[in-house]
C-alpha cells in the first residue's frame, strides 16, 4: 500500500489508530518506535494535532511494512502454540490453524478441528459475525480489523454449551497471497459483556483500511 506523506487527503488519525489496532499495539509501544510520548499518540489519534513530517514518513514505512507477506509457517505455528483462544479461517470458514486454548474450548483434538468448517461446531453470534466480516470485505483486505462479542454456541462431545465471548478479527496474507482471518478472543462473564456492548454500541464493530 502506497501512502503519500505529502497528500492533504491522508486522514492521519485513522492511519495511526488503524495501524496500531491492527498490530495490537498499545499507544506507549507505538510512541517508543516513533520517539514520542504516549500523550502525543493520543493527541494525533484524536485529531487534536497533526504529526510532524518525520513521524509521517515513519508511519508510511510502518504501513508499507505491514503489507509485506510473512512466511506462512511462522505465524501459523505461533497460532497453534498459543495457550489463548485463537484460530485461523479462510474465506469459506475452513480452519487452517487452531491454538491449544481454542482446542480446549472446542473439546477437540487438533486433527478433529483443522481442515473442518468452523460452522461444524460453532454457532450463535460468532458465526453471524463471520458472515458479516466476509460480506464487508475481510478477505479482500478491505478491513484493518473487526471486533465482535456475544454468544458462542460450541457443539462439544458432551452436548451443546453456550459461552459469552469477545474477539478481535484481522486479516493475514499467506505467501500465496491468500487472505486469511485470524480470530483471537476470550470467554467473558455477563458483567464484561454488558459493559463492552454498551461501550461499543454494537456486537460487531469494523475498522476499514484507508
VENMO-V864034 format. One record per residue. BURIAL is 1 if it has 24 or more other ideal C-beta (glycine too) atoms within 12 Angstrom, else 0. Layout:
{{BURIAL} {BURIAL}}
This chain:
{{1} {0} {1} {0} {1} {0} {0} {0} {0} {0} {0} {1} {0} {1} {1} {1} {1} {1} {1} {1} {1} {1} {1} {0} {1} {0} {1} {0} {0} {1} {1} {0} {0} {1} {0} {1} {0} {0} {0} {1} {1} {0} {0} {1} {1} {0} {0} {0} {0} {0} {1} {0} {0} {0} {1} {1} {0} {1} {1} {1} {0} {1} {1} {0} {0} {1} {1} {0} {0} {0} {0} {0} {0} {0} {1} {1} {0} {0} {1} {1} {0} {1} {0} {1} {1} {1} {1} {1} {1} {1} {1} {0} {1} {1} {1} {1} {1} {1} {1} {0} {0} {1} {1} {0} {1} {1} {0} {1} {0} {0} {0} {0} {1} {1} {0} {1} {0} {1} {0} {0} {1} {1} {1} {1} {1} {1} {1} {0} {1} {1} {0} {1} {1} {1} {0} {1} {0} {1} {1} {0} {1} {0} {1} {1} {1} {1} {1} {1} {1} {1} {1} {1} {1} {1} {1} {0} {0} {0} {0} {0} {0} {0} {1} {1} {1} {1} {1} {1} {1} {1} {1} {1} {1} {1} {0} {0} {0} {0} {1} {1} {1} {1} {1} {1} {1} {1} {1} {0} {0} {0} {0} {0} {1} {0} {0} {1} {1} {0} {0} {0} {0} {0} {1} {1} {1} {1} {1} {1} {1} {1}}
